[in-house]
């Protein structure tokens, strides 16, 4: 499984949180990140890229810049936990590439957890592309918990 974590682009302040929209800067960031993704995502896969998006307006607007079909997943809302996100994407069992458009701090927590000791704190519209690795059978249970579950494929920051 490959996982791309995409933090929504810069949004205007406001309330309620789910209704916040992208700022002018955010629309530009989202467009730049979408262009990078469209240049790097394979166009022909046995299993197409799944795109899962938080129901927040700013993530929906970020997703729209990709001009691809996506699924809105309530479990990816701003208050989602790392466990909610990993369950929603079926990590690491799902085959192919899954793109998640979501929120901080959850995306950073997921990347940090999957990469082991590395820490990732994404800026708005940043992307982190990860690939699952198989844990070594020779390790103890405690060592497996500390072992990285993914390798870093790419990072993009507009």
C-alpha positions in Angstrom: 0.0 0.0 0.0 1.1 3.5 -0.7 -0.4 6.4 1.2 -0.3 10.1 0.3 -1.2 12.5 3.1 -2.3 15.9 1.8 -3.0 18.7 4.2 -5.8 21.0 3.0 -4.6 24.3 1.6 -4.7 27.6 3.6 -8.2 28.5 4.7 -10.0 31.6 5.9 -10.7 31.8 9.6 -14.3 31.3 10.6 -17.0 29.3 12.3 -18.3 26.7 12.2 -15.0 24.9 11.5 -16.4 22.6 8.8 -17.7 25.6 6.8 -14.3 27.3 6.5 -13.3 28.0 2.9 -9.9 28.3 1.1 -8.3 31.7 1.0 -6.9 33.2 -2.2 -3.5 31.9 -1.1 -5.0 28.5 -0.4 -6.5 28.2 -3.8 -3.1 28.9 -5.3 -1.4 26.3 -3.0 -4.0 23.7 -3.8 -3.6 24.2 -7.5 0.2 23.9 -7.2 0.0 20.7 -5.2 -2.7 19.2 -7.5 -0.4 19.9 -10.5 2.5 18.1 -8.8 0.2 15.2 -7.9 -1.2 14.9 -11.4 2.3 14.8 -12.8 3.5 12.1 -10.4 0.4 9.8 -9.9 0.4 6.9 -12.3 -2.3 7.2 -14.9 -2.8 3.4 -15.4 -2.9 1.1 -12.4 -4.4 -2.3 -11.8 -6.0 -0.7 -8.7 -6.8 3.0 -9.3 -5.8 5.6 -6.8 -8.4 6.0 -4.0 -9.0 9.6 -2.9 -10.6 10.0 0.5 -11.5 13.4 1.8 -12.6 15.0 5.0 -16.1 16.5 4.9 -14.8 20.0 5.8 -15.4 22.6 3.1 -11.7 23.5 2.8 -10.7 19.8 2.1 -13.5 19.5 -0.4 -12.2 22.6 -2.2 -8.6 21.3 -2.0 -9.7 17.9 -3.5 -11.6 19.6 -6.3 -8.4 21.1 -7.7 -7.3 17.6 -8.6 -10.2 17.2 -11.0 -10.5 13.5 -10.1 -13.3 11.5 -8.4 -13.1 11.3 -4.6 -15.0 10.0 -1.7 -16.0 12.1 1.3 -15.3 10.1 4.5 -16.7 11.5 7.8 -14.0 9.6 9.8 -11.5 12.1 8.3 -13.2 15.2 9.8 -11.0 17.7 11.7 -11.4 16.0 15.1 -10.4 12.6 13.7 -7.7 10.6 15.5 -4.7 8.8 14.0 -6.5 5.5 14.7 -9.7 6.8 12.9 -7.6 7.6 9.8 -5.7 4.3 9.7 -9.0 2.4 10.1 -10.7 4.4 7.4 -7.9 3.7 4.8 -7.4 0.0 5.9 -3.7 0.5 6.6 -1.6 -1.4 5.4 -3.9 -4.0 3.8 -5.4 -2.0 1.0 -3.6 -2.4 -2.4 -2.6 0.4 -4.6 -2.4 4.1 -3.7 -4.6 5.9 -1.3 -4.6 9.7 -1.2 -6.1 11.3 2.0 -6.9 15.0 2.1 -7.3 16.0 5.7 -6.1 18.0 8.7 -3.3 18.7 11.2 -2.5 17.4 13.7 -3.8 14.0 12.5 -1.8 13.9 9.2 1.4 14.7 11.0 0.7 12.2 13.7 0.1 9.5 11.1 3.2 10.2 9.2 5.3 10.3 12.4 3.9 7.0 13.6 4.4 5.2 10.2 7.9 6.6 9.7 9.0 5.6 13.2 11.4 8.2 14.6 10.9 10.8 11.9 8.6 13.7 12.7 6.5 15.5 10.0 4.6 18.7 10.6 3.0 19.7 7.3 2.4 23.2 6.2 -0.8 24.0 4.4 -1.2 22.1 1.1 1.9 19.9 1.8 2.1 16.3 0.7 3.8 13.3 2.2 3.9 10.1 0.1 4.6 6.9 2.0 5.0 3.2 1.1 4.2 0.4 3.5 7.0 -2.0 4.5 6.7 -5.5 5.9 7.8 -5.8 9.5 10.6 -8.2 10.2 9.4 -11.5 11.6 12.6 -11.8 13.7 11.8 -8.8 15.9 10.2 -8.9 19.3 6.7 -7.4 19.6 8.1 -4.3 21.3 10.8 -3.9 18.6 8.1 -4.2 15.9 6.1 -1.4 17.5 9.1 0.9 17.2 10.0 -0.2 13.7 9.0 2.1 10.8 5.9 0.8 9.0 6.6 2.9 5.9 9.3 4.5 3.9 9.2 8.0 2.5 8.7 8.2 -1.2 8.3 12.0 -1.7 7.4 15.2 0.0 6.0 18.3 -1.7 5.4 21.8 -0.2 4.0 24.5 -2.4 
